[in-house]
Every structure is written in structure tokens, then in C-alpha cells.
Amino acid sequence: MTGWWVLLFNYLIGSLPFGLIIGWMVKGVDIRKFGSGNIGATNVSRVAGFAPALIAGIADALKGFLGAWIATYFVPNPYLWFFATFLIVIGHNWSLFLSFKGGKGVATTLGVLFYLSWPAAIISFLVWIGVVAGSRYSSLGSLMGALMMPISLFLFQRPLHYIGWGIFACLLVFWRHSENIKRLMSGQEHKVGKGERENHG
């Protein structure tokens, strides 16, 4: 039974909606009623500004990092570790505290990746910055950054279950961005900085 409690613990910490909490604290509003309706840092920036959004993004990443550390420390079985670590992102995307709704898990996933391999996390982050700067599509940056996760974990020779986690996490990011992908393919996706409604966080 060693380590089974981590499954519940990681889901619960993943469920903490920091973007929503910061929106309440800074602006006294429910950010789900504004912009994209998402609880991620992108929507926080739209509602409350850059600094609160940065705090929300870091907080979401930290819960990913913390959950990955706890799972690695207390769960020696690689299969159970996989589920324990994945449940952090599941909690963010389908929060217990938000009627099983939530964000898209990009920052939380990056936090987990930073624990698994900080060089891989930096590569994914730089890819995100480069793609967003070049295209002004935040969703495209997230997709390309996610695609780099399993590739970087493989190149840095991380354990097989880490690479497997990276593959599944990448697939989840793509799935959660399915509507963005459709808009990108049709040329209707919203660009950063133009004030349109994005659905990314």
C-alpha cells in the first residue's frame, strides 16, 4: 500500500485553481466569466494584468513540480508513479473544486517536466516563446512546446517511464487544444495581443 495515498494527494493539489484564486484576490472577480473563461495564466493576464498572471503561472507550475517530487520520493513502482504524476495535471484540467472543470494544464505540465529534467523543460519553454513570438499564436506555442517534451526527455536519456509520461502528457495537451487546432487549420485562431477571446491556459 506504500505510496497509494500520493494518488489522491496529487489529484487534490493539482485541483487547486490558483488562477481563479488570484483573480478573486486581485480583482475580486471570477475570471471564468471573462475572456476565454479559462483558469490559466493567459486569462488571468487578460483580467488582472501581467504580474498576477505570472504569479498564477508559477503557482500552477510549482504544484506540478511538487507533485512530481512527492511521487518520485514516495512511489518506487514506475507504473504507480506514472499515474501519481499524471494525476497532478488531471487535477488541474478537471478540478474537484470546480465541478470537474479546469484549465489545459500547460503550466502544471511544465512544472512536472522541470522536475523530470530541467534542461528539457527549458527547451520546451524556449520553443513556446519562440513560436509565440514568431506566430503570435499562444496555442501553437503550447503545442510545439508539448511536442518537444518526450523528444527532449529521450535525448537527455531520462528513464523510460519519464519518457512515457512525456508522451502521454503531450497527447493530453494536444487533446485539450483540439478546438485551437481546428481554428489554426482554418486560419481563425486568435493571436496574442489583439484582444480576441482565446481558449488557452
BAVO-791862 format. One record per residue (C-alpha): x, y, z. Coordinates in nm, 3 decimals. Layout:
N
<atom <X Y Z>>
...
END
This chain:
201
<atom <0.000 0.000 0.000>>
<atom <0.304 0.225 0.014>>
<atom <0.253 0.534 -0.196>>
<atom <-0.115 0.490 -0.281>>
<atom <-0.206 0.800 -0.081>>
<atom <0.002 1.003 -0.327>>
<atom <-0.260 0.942 -0.598>>
<atom <-0.527 1.129 -0.402>>
<atom <-0.284 1.390 -0.272>>
<atom <-0.156 1.476 -0.619>>
<atom <-0.504 1.500 -0.763>>
<atom <-0.602 1.738 -0.483>>
<atom <-0.301 1.968 -0.520>>
<atom <-0.349 1.960 -0.895>>
<atom <-0.709 2.068 -0.841>>
<atom <-0.610 2.389 -0.664>>
<atom <-0.726 2.665 -0.907>>
<atom <-0.458 2.927 -0.848>>
<atom <-0.565 3.139 -1.144>>
<atom <-0.917 3.162 -1.006>>
<atom <-0.790 3.236 -0.654>>
<atom <-0.558 3.512 -0.775>>
<atom <-0.837 3.663 -0.984>>
<atom <-1.052 3.685 -0.672>>
<atom <-0.768 3.829 -0.462>>
<atom <-0.653 4.091 -0.714>>
<atom <-0.973 4.195 -0.890>>
<atom <-1.248 4.042 -0.679>>
<atom <-1.390 3.869 -0.985>>
<atom <-1.442 3.518 -1.118>>
<atom <-1.207 3.505 -1.418>>
<atom <-1.420 3.228 -1.568>>
<atom <-1.674 3.498 -1.653>>
<atom <-1.426 3.697 -1.860>>
<atom <-1.212 3.644 -2.167>>
<atom <-1.180 3.278 -2.257>>
<atom <-1.340 3.163 -1.933>>
<atom <-1.027 2.962 -1.862>>
<atom <-0.850 2.948 -1.524>>
<atom <-0.499 2.961 -1.670>>
<atom <-0.240 3.236 -1.665>>
<atom <-0.334 3.365 -2.012>>
<atom <-0.684 3.453 -1.897>>
<atom <-0.553 3.591 -1.568>>
<atom <-0.337 3.833 -1.769>>
<atom <-0.641 3.943 -1.964>>
<atom <-0.843 4.009 -1.648>>
<atom <-0.584 4.115 -1.390>>
<atom <-0.262 4.200 -1.574>>
<atom <0.086 4.059 -1.627>>
<atom <0.211 4.032 -1.267>>
<atom <-0.089 3.834 -1.134>>
<atom <-0.072 3.613 -1.444>>
<atom <0.297 3.545 -1.379>>
<atom <0.219 3.450 -1.020>>
<atom <-0.063 3.221 -1.134>>
<atom <0.160 3.053 -1.392>>
<atom <0.440 2.998 -1.142>>
<atom <0.195 2.863 -0.883>>
<atom <0.049 2.618 -1.134>>
<atom <0.399 2.508 -1.233>>
<atom <0.505 2.470 -0.869>>
<atom <0.218 2.234 -0.792>>
<atom <0.334 2.022 -1.085>>
<atom <0.692 2.024 -0.957>>
<atom <0.583 1.944 -0.600>>
<atom <0.356 1.660 -0.708>>
<atom <0.630 1.506 -0.922>>
<atom <0.879 1.529 -0.635>>
<atom <0.635 1.367 -0.391>>
<atom <0.553 1.088 -0.637>>
<atom <0.920 1.019 -0.705>>
<atom <1.006 1.017 -0.334>>
<atom <0.717 0.803 -0.209>>
<atom <0.624 0.584 -0.508>>
<atom <0.901 0.345 -0.614>>
<atom <0.684 0.147 -0.856>>
<atom <0.720 0.311 -1.203>>
<atom <0.362 0.226 -1.307>>
<atom <0.209 0.373 -0.993>>
<atom <0.449 0.667 -1.024>>
<atom <0.316 0.730 -1.375>>
<atom <-0.043 0.758 -1.254>>
<atom <0.051 0.957 -0.944>>
<atom <0.239 1.211 -1.151>>
<atom <-0.022 1.228 -1.425>>
<atom <-0.296 1.295 -1.170>>
<atom <-0.146 1.637 -1.096>>
<atom <-0.232 1.753 -1.447>>
<atom <-0.565 1.569 -1.438>>
<atom <-0.650 1.763 -1.122>>
<atom <-0.575 2.094 -1.291>>
<atom <-0.777 2.007 -1.601>>
<atom <-1.070 1.852 -1.413>>
<atom <-1.060 2.015 -1.070>>
<atom <-1.254 1.866 -0.781>>
<atom <-1.316 2.222 -0.661>>
<atom <-1.460 2.343 -0.994>>
<atom <-1.716 2.069 -1.064>>
<atom <-1.451 1.874 -1.258>>
<atom <-1.371 2.158 -1.494>>
<atom <-1.045 2.346 -1.523>>
<atom <-0.765 2.461 -1.749>>
<atom <-0.548 2.299 -2.010>>
<atom <-0.260 2.208 -1.783>>
<atom <0.027 2.366 -1.977>>
<atom <0.198 2.538 -1.681>>
<atom <0.137 2.242 -1.449>>
<atom <0.279 2.004 -1.710>>
<atom <0.584 2.228 -1.746>>
<atom <0.632 2.213 -1.368>>
<atom <0.633 1.834 -1.375>>
<atom <0.873 1.838 -1.669>>
<atom <1.107 2.072 -1.482>>
<atom <1.136 1.813 -1.207>>
<atom <1.188 1.527 -1.454>>
<atom <1.453 1.717 -1.650>>
<atom <1.515 2.089 -1.613>>
<atom <1.705 2.109 -1.946>>
<atom <1.405 1.950 -2.124>>
<atom <1.173 2.198 -1.952>>
<atom <1.386 2.493 -2.060>>
<atom <1.386 2.367 -2.419>>
<atom <1.006 2.334 -2.422>>
<atom <0.971 2.680 -2.266>>
<atom <1.207 2.838 -2.520>>
<atom <1.021 2.666 -2.804>>
<atom <0.696 2.811 -2.667>>
<atom <0.847 3.160 -2.650>>
<atom <0.996 3.133 -2.999>>
<atom <0.677 3.007 -3.162>>
<atom <0.458 3.266 -2.987>>
<atom <0.700 3.546 -3.077>>
<atom <0.710 3.437 -3.439>>
<atom <0.345 3.346 -3.494>>
<atom <0.163 3.529 -3.210>>
<atom <-0.037 3.211 -3.154>>
<atom <-0.018 3.112 -2.787>>
<atom <-0.188 2.779 -2.854>>
<atom <0.062 2.690 -3.129>>
<atom <0.347 2.766 -2.890>>
<atom <0.197 2.534 -2.630>>
<atom <0.152 2.257 -2.886>>
<atom <0.508 2.281 -3.015>>
<atom <0.646 2.302 -2.661>>
<atom <0.447 1.993 -2.566>>
<atom <0.577 1.809 -2.871>>
<atom <0.932 1.872 -2.755>>
<atom <0.872 1.712 -2.413>>
<atom <0.910 1.342 -2.498>>
<atom <1.177 1.421 -2.757>>
<atom <1.389 1.612 -2.506>>
<atom <1.338 1.351 -2.234>>
<atom <1.463 1.089 -2.478>>
<atom <1.760 1.297 -2.589>>
<atom <1.861 1.361 -2.227>>
<atom <1.837 0.985 -2.162>>
<atom <1.582 1.004 -1.886>>
<atom <1.421 0.679 -1.755>>
<atom <1.173 0.504 -1.980>>
<atom <0.875 0.581 -1.756>>
<atom <0.968 0.951 -1.769>>
<atom <0.965 0.939 -2.148>>
<atom <0.633 0.753 -2.141>>
<atom <0.491 1.022 -1.917>>
<atom <0.612 1.286 -2.161>>
<atom <0.435 1.112 -2.449>>
<atom <0.103 1.090 -2.267>>
<atom <0.132 1.446 -2.134>>
<atom <0.197 1.569 -2.487>>
<atom <-0.110 1.383 -2.616>>
<atom <-0.322 1.534 -2.338>>
<atom <-0.208 1.887 -2.427>>
<atom <-0.300 1.824 -2.792>>
<atom <-0.638 1.684 -2.692>>
<atom <-0.716 1.979 -2.466>>
<atom <-0.625 2.212 -2.753>>
<atom <-0.840 2.033 -3.011>>
<atom <-1.058 2.340 -3.071>>
<atom <-0.749 2.558 -3.106>>
<atom <-0.606 2.313 -3.360>>
<atom <-0.925 2.335 -3.565>>
<atom <-0.906 2.715 -3.561>>
<atom <-0.538 2.709 -3.653>>
<atom <-0.610 2.485 -3.951>>
<atom <-0.895 2.710 -4.065>>
<atom <-0.699 3.030 -4.009>>
<atom <-0.940 3.151 -3.741>>
<atom <-0.724 3.113 -3.431>>
<atom <-0.684 3.430 -3.225>>
<atom <-0.345 3.597 -3.199>>
<atom <-0.186 3.719 -2.878>>
<atom <-0.220 4.088 -2.811>>
<atom <-0.521 4.160 -3.029>>
<atom <-0.784 4.133 -2.757>>
<atom <-0.976 3.845 -2.908>>
<atom <-1.107 3.561 -2.699>>
<atom <-0.852 3.286 -2.661>>
<atom <-0.919 2.947 -2.512>>
<atom <-0.584 2.865 -2.371>>
<atom <-0.438 2.844 -2.023>>
END
